């Protein structure tokens, strides 16, 4: 499984729905200000290429992780 982390605010509704269809599971991590809400998309290896290509073509910035990042790890990444 691969885990794509994308800032919720950069996604248009149609993009979000398309990424949801490519992912096995979608979770939204909600943070208080000044931090942004993040979407974590769980993607099976068979859909990795399709997910990545769609995000790249649409110009959607993402981080990809081989293991699911914890809420604390996501927050630490925004503090940098």
C-alpha positions in Angstrom: 0.0 0.0 0.0 1.2 3.5 -0.8 -0.1 6.6 1.0 -0.5 9.9 -0.8 -0.8 13.1 1.3 -2.4 16.1 -0.4 -3.5 19.4 1.1 -7.3 19.5 1.0 -7.5 23.1 -0.2 -5.6 22.5 -3.4 -8.1 20.0 -4.7 -11.1 20.9 -6.8 -14.2 18.8 -6.2 -13.8 16.8 -9.5 -10.1 16.1 -8.7 -11.0 14.9 -5.2 -13.7 12.6 -6.5 -11.4 11.1 -9.2 -8.6 10.5 -6.6 -11.1 8.8 -4.3 -12.0 6.4 -7.1 -8.4 5.5 -7.6 -7.7 5.0 -3.9 -8.7 2.1 -1.7 -9.5 4.5 1.2 -9.5 8.2 1.7 -9.2 9.9 5.1 -9.2 13.6 5.9 -7.1 14.7 8.8 -8.6 17.9 10.2 -6.3 20.4 11.9 -6.9 23.7 13.7 -5.5 26.9 12.3 -2.8 27.8 11.3 -2.4 24.3 9.8 -4.2 23.0 6.7 -6.4 19.9 6.5 -4.8 17.0 4.7 -6.2 14.1 2.7 -4.5 10.8 3.0 -5.2 8.4 0.1 -4.4 4.7 0.6 -3.5 3.4 -2.9 -2.9 -0.2 -3.8 0.2 -1.0 -5.9 -1.9 -1.7 -8.9 -3.3 1.8 -8.9 -0.1 3.6 -7.9 0.9 4.6 -11.5 -2.7 5.8 -12.4 -3.0 7.9 -9.2 0.5 9.4 -9.6 -0.1 10.2 -13.3 -3.5 11.9 -12.6 -2.0 14.0 -9.9 1.0 15.0 -12.0 -1.1 15.9 -15.1 -3.5 17.9 -12.9 -0.6 19.7 -11.2 -1.6 18.4 -7.8 1.3 18.6 -5.3 1.6 15.5 -3.1 3.9 13.5 -0.8 4.0 9.8 -1.1 4.9 7.4 1.8 5.5 3.6 1.9 3.9 3.4 5.3 0.9 5.3 6.7 2.0 8.5 8.4 0.6 9.2 11.9 -1.3 12.3 12.7 1.7 13.5 14.6 4.0 12.9 11.7 1.7 14.9 9.4 1.6 17.8 11.9 5.4 17.7 12.2 5.7 18.0 8.4 3.7 21.2 8.5 5.7 22.7 11.3 8.9 22.7 9.2 
